[in-house]
Amino acid sequence: MSKSAMVRARIKPELKSRTENILHKLGLNATQAITMFYKQVELHDGLPFDMVIPTSTTKRTFKSTDEKRNLVVCEDAKDMFKKLGM
């Protein structure tokens, strides 16, 4: 079947540039990435990832970590499990 349908979208130039650089590293162009996304939507009969609205706790945590507060830094997985008490 011939590929003749077009998809058009307006996005911020910075987002387009950063994303296309990542896609290039993966060996993909924008058309291939969009096709993959559409195929995954079709296969999942919806978005191929969870869409949720962050809770107030999650928003506070994001703000805190963005400000480099309340971070727990681990040397490796073993250290992380130790700090988690596991």
C-alpha positions in Angstrom: 0.0 0.0 0.0 1.3 3.4 -0.9 2.2 5.9 1.8 0.3 9.0 0.9 -1.3 10.3 4.1 0.4 13.3 5.8 0.6 14.3 9.4 1.3 17.9 10.3 2.0 19.3 13.7 3.4 22.5 15.2 6.0 22.1 17.9 8.6 24.2 19.5 11.8 24.3 17.4 14.0 23.4 20.4 12.0 20.3 21.1 12.1 19.3 17.4 15.8 19.8 17.3 16.6 17.9 20.5 14.3 15.1 19.6 15.6 14.7 16.1 19.1 14.5 17.4 18.1 11.6 19.7 16.3 9.9 16.8 19.3 10.3 14.6 21.5 8.5 17.2 18.9 5.7 17.1 19.1 5.5 13.3 15.6 6.9 12.9 14.1 9.9 11.1 10.9 11.7 12.2 8.7 9.8 9.7 9.9 6.5 11.0 9.4 7.5 14.7 5.9 8.8 14.0 5.0 5.6 12.2 6.3 3.6 15.1 4.3 5.7 17.5 1.1 5.3 15.4 1.6 1.5 15.1 2.0 1.2 18.9 -1.2 3.3 19.4 -2.9 0.9 17.1 -1.5 -2.2 18.8 -2.3 -1.0 22.3 -5.7 0.4 21.2 -4.6 3.6 23.0 -1.5 5.3 24.0 1.5 3.0 24.5 2.2 4.5 27.9 0.3 5.6 31.0 -1.1 9.1 31.1 -1.7 10.4 34.6 -2.1 13.7 36.3 0.6 14.0 39.0 -0.8 14.1 42.6 0.1 17.0 44.9 2.7 14.7 46.6 4.3 13.9 43.3 4.4 17.6 42.3 6.0 18.5 45.6 8.6 15.7 45.1 9.4 16.9 41.6 9.8 20.5 42.9 12.0 19.3 45.7 14.3 17.2 43.6 14.5 19.9 40.9 15.8 22.2 43.6 18.3 19.5 44.6 16.6 19.0 48.0 15.8 15.7 49.8 17.9 13.6 47.4 19.3 10.3 48.3 22.4 9.5 46.3 23.5 5.9 46.0 26.8 4.6 44.8 25.3 1.5 43.1 22.3 -0.8 43.3 23.7 -2.6 46.4 24.0 0.8 48.2 20.4 1.7 47.1 19.0 -1.6 48.5 20.9 -1.1 51.7 19.5 2.4 52.1 16.0 1.1 51.4 16.5 -1.5 54.1 16.2 -4.4 51.7 
